[in-house]
Amino acid sequence: MKTPEPFKIKMVENLNRLSKQQREKKIKKAGYNVFKLRSEDVYIDMLTDSGTSAMSDKQVSRMIETEQAYAGSDSYYDLKKTVEDIFCFERFLVVHQGRGAENVLYSVILDEGDYVPNNMHFDTTKANVKHKGGTPVNLVIDEAYDPEKKLDFKGNMDTEKLKSLIEEKGPENVPIIMLTVTNNTGGGQPVSMENIKEVSKIAKDHDIPFFLDACRFAENAYFIKKREKGYGDKSIREITREMFSYADGFTFSAKKEGLVNIGGLLGIRDEELHLKCKNLSIIIEGFPTYGGLACRELSAMAQGMREVIKDGYQEYRHQQVKFLGDELLDRDIPLIEPIGGHAVFVDAKRFLPDIPQKHFPAQALTTELYKEAGIRGVELGTSAFGETDEEGNIVPAEMENMRLAVPRRVYTINQLRYVAESLKEIFDERHNIKGMKRTYAPELLGHFTAEFKPIG
Ligand SMILES: *Cc1c(COP(=O)(O)O)cnc(C)c1O
């Protein structure tokens, strides 16, 4: 690794490692759904990079120093200064996490029957749009669906598809255009500055507000720095400021690049829209200077955002994720390529070609990895993104992945190598893996609580 960790370890959390027999019992009891495992029964937890970052000593000390107040805490003003500095947004609301921002925003701007374009909706954004009677539409470039196609900016939106959608449905039925940076669902793939600019222009031409789903804004900025012409000498902060300059607003889960365990933001430039969202937010999230969080969380978020835009941190972060990807590719494991910013996505269609998607191959792989090695990934395939038709048949998702998210500043290179070696052992014995039958799933965000049984 070229850039070693730009930190040293001050405190550790000891890990628990169960035997394979113990894990077999645990996963069966969990209905073969890793969301239902107790985390103490997991050895390496790659379920998500959300809310699982290691905090810095500065974040923790700011949490203790800050005042706890219902209104006007210094933590809010520290956060406000940071949001103004990094995103150049004067108006924003604090929310308890990303989906809180989505709920407030879509409650205010969506009418029944509206369409919401995005490069690709994340599970919570898709569910929030549907919950308000809207239709989420994914308009990412076609190449995003080809896991082997190597492109620098595979998260870009297809702007021709966007123009056709607006023309077909009418701009009055498209109340917002979203762009997710980086594209989590599609493999953590970045969006180029050129694409952000173009989408923003189309939005402006039709008088439609343009919002970024900005959970991983700095990881996206780093990709722009490395891959897009003209940005090599710019800092992450400068690139971030330019990205946000094209947006009318943003949703942000601080559980990702706020480097905190909980929190989120909803940025809005328009005064009137901000006021409407603020009034609703007071009812469902909390007073604007705390937004459903303890004030100490705001302090940690502000400090985390200042740390996440450091070029040295991003350099280390990207190399860490790429290390895991390269170790897996060296062992012939089929992945979405190129490797994304926060996770490695294992292509279950190619890993388990004999299991049809209606038997949830990515789910089968995820449970197998836990059983064999105590590693927890997550299914992002037909369980998370598939549909059920009117006759109750399963309509498969376009992509069938197991995501191994890399929590920030948490695992060492040795631990990541263990993940690669474990998955290789499963790959060599993959013909023994059976598909799954789903025995329970609610209508929205079904994968969190679904239950399964191995077939045969
Ligand atoms: C995590 C995430 C969200 C939702 O944020 P939460 O804090 O989990 O509610 C929305 N969009 C994307 C792209 C995400 O990764």
The ligand as a Gaussian input file, in Angstrom:
#p B3LYP/6-31G(d) Opt

LIG

0 1
 C      -27.347000       5.518000       3.315000
 C      -27.921000       6.174000       2.163000
 C      -29.127000       6.879000       2.260000
 C      -29.968000       6.906000       3.523000
 O      -29.294000       7.363000       4.648000
 P      -29.627000       6.788000       6.115000
 O      -28.769000       7.621000       7.004000
 O      -29.291000       5.337000       6.130000
 O      -31.084000       7.012000       6.365000
 C      -29.577000       7.531000       1.126000
 N      -28.907000       7.485000      -0.030000
 C      -27.751000       6.803000      -0.163000
 C      -27.032000       6.806000      -1.467000
 C      -27.222000       6.119000       0.922000
 O      -26.085000       5.433000       0.781000

